[in-house]
Amino acid sequence: MQTLQKLFYRVSKQGADVYRIDLQNRLRRLDLQKIAEIDLNTKSIVQIKGIELSEEEQSDMHNWRNMREDQLELRSQNDINRLVESLNHAANWVENEANQDQIKKIGDPVLMAMHDLRATIVRKMTVKNK
């Protein structure tokens, strides 16, 4: 039989709410007690007032925060790789399949987005090289 985890993390945009899983319920159902909030922006873990956290729970929350930050960084890199691939597909579509009406519809918004991206990359590369 697989052992259940002791903490449950409800992911949010900023981090997660952390719940202690109570298995000692007389009705044999899971009870979740909110014990802390993790804010990835400030890298803080705020325990709920009146709740005592064990060292094991604190360690688990720090490990989860580090794992989540790594996961989000990897996801960000994957998004950029997909963007590059999408740009290549778009160029191929314009070159081989798009008609003039389609190009007129998408031309300005795509060129503006590409210009903005290019200007941002050039600016960031210039700052780094100084």
Summary of the structure (lengths in Angstrom):
residues: 130
radius of gyration: 23.6
end to end distance: 58.8
largest distance: 69.6
contacts: 275
relative contact order: 0.08
helix: 55%
strand: 20%
